[in-house]
Amino acid sequence: MQDPARYINELGVKLTGCVDPSRSAIVDSNYMVMLGFETFFFADSANMTKFMDDIPRYSGGITDPVSKERFTLNKNSPKSEFLGSTFFFASELTHGTFEKMPSMYYLPNYKMLPKDSTETESAIQ
């Protein structure tokens, strides 16, 4: 996604923190972590640090960039860094595929549309 914080704020969506769901997340790039195609927001920098110290515990489902499969991350899940982004994989097979051509899988094959777009309505139906 090009600018998730701006997009979420445009929609007026309120988020809870993934580390401490009793607190509201701050929807701002300073309190945001992107892992592959997923974006996480936090109530404060301490919660963001806690998340980064134990990503599998707090991340929930992650999308494999090659297979597009949602899977539960664990401490042994293969991962790669590409252009400053971290990607996790459901298997060594998809990890190997990514490593051969990371630019092919770096971005998802979709874009977020403005909230007033008629294309949004037709895409949902």
C-alpha positions in Angstrom: 0.0 0.0 0.0 1.4 3.4 -0.9 0.5 5.3 2.3 -1.5 3.2 4.7 -1.7 5.8 7.5 -3.1 8.4 5.2 -5.6 6.0 3.7 -6.8 4.7 7.1 -7.1 8.2 8.3 -9.1 9.2 5.2 -11.5 6.4 5.9 -11.9 7.5 9.5 -11.1 4.0 10.8 -10.1 3.6 14.4 -7.6 0.8 15.3 -6.7 -1.0 18.4 -3.1 -1.8 19.1 -2.0 -5.4 18.3 0.3 -5.6 21.4 -2.3 -4.0 23.8 -5.8 -4.2 22.4 -7.2 -2.2 25.3 -5.4 0.9 23.8 -6.1 2.7 20.6 -3.4 2.6 18.0 -1.9 5.9 16.7 -2.4 5.8 12.9 0.8 7.6 12.0 3.9 6.4 10.1 6.0 7.0 13.3 4.0 4.2 15.0 3.8 1.9 12.1 5.6 -1.3 11.1 5.2 -2.9 7.6 6.1 -6.6 7.3 5.6 -7.7 3.7 2.0 -6.8 2.8 0.9 -6.3 6.4 0.8 -3.0 8.3 0.8 -2.7 12.1 0.1 0.3 14.2 0.8 0.8 17.9 -0.4 2.9 20.8 3.2 4.1 21.6 6.8 3.4 20.8 7.2 1.0 23.8 4.5 -1.3 22.2 6.2 -1.0 18.8 9.5 -2.2 20.4 7.7 -5.0 22.2 6.2 -6.1 18.9 9.5 -6.1 17.1 11.1 -8.2 19.9 8.5 -10.9 19.4 6.8 -10.6 16.0 5.3 -14.1 16.0 3.5 -13.5 19.3 1.7 -10.4 18.1 1.5 -10.5 14.3 -1.4 -12.9 13.8 -1.7 -14.0 10.1 1.0 -12.9 7.7 0.7 -13.1 3.9 3.4 -15.1 2.0 4.4 -12.7 -0.9 4.8 -15.6 -3.3 1.9 -17.9 -2.7 -0.4 -15.1 -1.2 -1.2 -17.7 1.5 -2.1 -16.4 4.9 -0.1 -18.3 7.6 0.7 -18.1 11.3 4.3 -16.8 11.7 6.6 -18.6 14.1 10.2 -18.1 15.2 11.5 -20.5 12.5 9.5 -18.9 9.6 11.9 -18.1 6.7 12.4 -14.4 6.1 14.1 -12.0 3.6 14.9 -8.4 3.5 14.4 -6.5 0.2 14.6 -2.8 -0.4 14.3 -2.1 3.4 11.2 -4.3 3.8 11.0 -7.6 5.7 9.1 -10.5 4.2 8.1 -13.8 5.9 7.3 -17.0 4.1 5.1 -20.0 4.7 7.7 -22.4 3.4 11.3 -22.7 2.3 10.0 -23.3 -1.3 8.3 -19.9 -1.5 11.3 -18.3 0.3 13.6 -19.7 -2.4 11.3 -18.5 -5.2 11.3 -15.0 -3.7 15.1 -15.0 -3.4 15.5 -15.7 -7.1 13.4 -12.7 -8.2 12.4 -10.5 -5.2 11.3 -7.6 -7.4 8.6 -9.8 -8.9 7.0 -10.3 -5.5 8.0 -7.1 -3.7 4.6 -5.3 -4.2 1.2 -6.9 -4.1 -0.7 -6.9 -7.4 -3.3 -4.5 -6.2 -3.6 -0.9 -5.2 -5.8 0.9 -2.7 -8.5 3.0 -4.4 -9.7 6.4 -3.1 -12.8 6.0 -0.9 -15.0 7.9 -3.4 -14.0 5.7 -6.3 -16.8 4.0 -8.2 -14.3 1.2 -9.0 -14.3 0.4 -5.3 -18.1 -0.3 -5.3 -17.9 -2.5 -8.4 -14.9 -4.4 -7.0 -16.8 -5.2 -3.8 -19.9 -6.5 -5.6 
